[in-house]
């Protein structure tokens, strides 16, 4: 298998020629479909047609073109003859592997040997020796967390009713893959990140009631319910809250999560744009929010039990922008200079589904406030 992207085409080379050459020399073509890609006109549709043209040249019954749906999009009619895989559903990767195995058997080609060890970062950066049996994205792009220290509380609640969930140490794939058409450049390249220490993260964004219990005021724009997330707060405002909360808790360690900790927790061992294929079940966003924030904890949580990680309000992170590279990294952190813009994550009630994704990232001046901008607390791990 090979992918043809900008890094594979030299300046001055002809895209059409290189894509055609790649199709001619490929045994299989996997076509990734999403709501955005199927609606595009121009080169995307031409590439779809080219793939199907080469499929027509194969012997009858041979597997060649495999449509793969990244979300619950409507597959183009031209693919109606081909059974597709839904990559957001359990077992989809295994079905794709079985299809590739069947195609190899149709061509009297040997099957690759199964891997005898967990995939290393190098395998996900382009090991060509066994491309078909690389570990499925559902495990390798957001790997199983390390074993949780049993001496740590699985959850706790502080004095103002803020519940925290233990997040185990582990490794995941941060950012967006090159082939994901909807991703922005600053979300790439996807790269392995290790979170070396367990920590706690708030089960929900900080609410207006919790903010008022500490600060004695409510700066929010939307005040219909005390369980709505607090908003209209700057990064500086958040740190004033954290200082007071820590004093109130007798020296607690409440803080903001780093950007890497935030994405690791949001993904919760998933690798897709959302941690559930139906965004309406997990997030308040422009299509369902009634143009304002909503009380926290009403949508489905992710698999680690955290609510509103996507949508409702954007969330401040501790650190600023970090330029991604393909290198594996441990506990990465962006700029913490006094005047550095800070990262905000998760999307909000006023944004489209495209902007409410686990990998989507923005950054704002530390004095910025908005009716769609809140936060959730992190806390260092504590013993039983």
Steps between C-alpha positions, in 0.01 A plus 500: 500500500610854441349839568554787260516832681686828473814350653510238222474746211804705408453865403418510130373141477154439355240399760276331245784290361627393843154404624433304183833320534424413863161360402647293218755337730265435794330170575250674726362850534341607829274804454431692821160669496373771733215747496734773385688302236191362325362853469815638339508563129800490271809293570345282772224380269754443220707280732188302592430439130858397432498243777178347366636499145791283611261277695314435173825370348529225764368144446139460603459450873849623592523735796671821393327821617390505864285797610553588868262741673664721766166631619132437433511659156293403197726299270504624138271304268795393287618285795164326539637175353771482765442400861656765723649484849399744773827578673323655800334167585654222705666229290522709182877478473490121535250485213732709282790268582288197408410665169867564425589142588227375270630725223852367545371144478314591180835614357684188628717721718623389844349650811735704719608351830302630799699735724649337809527822705317824557541752219780749556482863391724412206238261362244778493744727321510281195635147551451349155590143596156413634256776416185294519541357847602815677302540819152644456465875543260448788791372710815639344387856440370531855663222688375324810594697810764368734381309805349733758671522838256323735613727785332793328136591551299433183310824561443762767285806563635825642335741744292682235362183340749482214546132409834378366576183302835322511669503159764224473841549345527371143590564137280626219518647151457878522383714210348410165634257238616637166216337309224665705378767259314708760805549722683830513875516440581582862335172607765304309698284499341248732762384748535268798476674838553338838332636811743369758306561821138446597298810583143606570272700273160646578212284391330813364599855416494735799143621554370846584398377847851370569659822378269711715571283807867599473497847343168639629389615154384362167655660190314278253296630209243216515355459850189287462622215720773484768621174342584670175877529449655825617615709202618851414817428698859565394800277566599750773151475653532122510829521688350740755227237554756220533703692758192561716379142459835360605500723808148386581601137458794541737783491250337301220658464158218607271633623164429501128587193292771522239385479140638145473321391817177651368508318165610173662201515735258612231593211272479244783652221289320604181667643189211636295406872476232447769493241776158387374387486138180697570614846609146599608515245781823638651522873426315830503595681181345743250243254366343409837600756766225761453780755463623488860681282750308216664514341848793261526477121512191450283666334200672161490841492669810358337621154598692641798186661638561867414221721367505791255859442388373612161261789454313719751797728584856517377748418777818683596820294523807573710745540215528682168548391142740215427607428143443131432770271361493127427732431793379294794486719809435469873286754687532771234419858588463813293623843595438617858654845454311768689345661193459190284158424351348190660338203330123451512344163420177313441284734294187670630126547467539748213729292277437248226558128541820538298644727772386278787767231461754342734798624295376850423710767674495877530682754717399837640654790694496432874273799563231392253144434621196365316161346568624171353827472695531309829727238659523184705736433788781249513662379821811303585453134595438432868526184706214323670 
